[in-house]
Amino acid sequence: MYILKSLVNGTWSWGGFAKSLLLGAVTGAATGGLTGGMSASGFNGAVIVGSMNGAIAGGIDALFSKQNFFTGLYRGALMGGAMAGLGYGISKVLMMLTTPHYSYHNITEEDLKFLESDNSSPVDASPRTMWKTFYDKGWNEDGTGARNFYADNPTKRYIRDGDWYYDTVDKVRAGGYTRFNNWNNTTSINLAKTAFASKLRLEYVMTHELAHSTIFINPSLRSFLQVKVQKNGKEVYEPEMLLHNGLKTDVSIEHGAIWGIERDFINKYGSKGLSGIMHDSLGTYWNDHFAPNKQYNHVYEAIKKLVK
């Protein structure tokens, strides 16, 4: 605070700086006792605590300098709040610069192993077909966050594997993937040629991926469905998994909710060429966790509109 004031007022001196270090020790003791138990959560929290620290420091500085205590209190609060807000903003930018900008979700071979062609003709594997389906189904009005569509054009960690993609990081065969852009809270959906085997197959795959997209752009759902864990000495976020008989399964809450809209898809369009798509062998998860009034039903409720 001394450096900022001296730069503004043109009053820099080493003596003044030394005095500021002494004041820092005194005000540090005072502010630590009064605000040490407070949590600066989020921007508003950081500014509030910064203002309180600044007010105390400004008041004590005024007393040392034989100036008006309340004027020092007021000026210190303004300066402390401004500095805390600036520091919070800088920390957020640094965090964004040092963390991945994108995260991915695959629709894997496991997801599609029961999804067969409905024996109709394949559709053109192109972004134009995806955009047309997107608008024909009315998904453009559902706030899915989808901004880009790609077809038969793997990028980054993905390579072609016949009509499929292969994820070189997760080591799985994928029918497509959704890339989440953390910079602007939007998504890009990229589908392999296998997703275009029929119109019905394409609609199913897009429903599945748009469900992930819809969940991602909802901050409360995204936070709810992630859990912070320690991995290789670092804190990382991973999907929250469902419990069965008190034990964690390999099924995420997010996928459990999506199985619910897969059920709705079959009820609406029939099961021709889609046998087993409901993951019937794991249907108990739906009944245990997602039926009306169950713990995670609100996740299903947020995406059920996608089945049209």
PyMOL commands that set and color helices and strands:
alter all, ss='L'
color gray80, all
select helices_A, chain A and resi 2-9+14-35+42-64+69-98+109-112+127-136+139-141+193-196+199-216+219-224+253-269+280-289+297-306
alter helices_A, ss='H'
color red, helices_A
select strands_A, chain A and resi 102-108+146-151+158-161+164-167+172-181+186-191+226-231+234-239+241-244+247-252
alter strands_A, ss='S'
color yellow, strands_A
deselect
rebuild
show_as cartoon
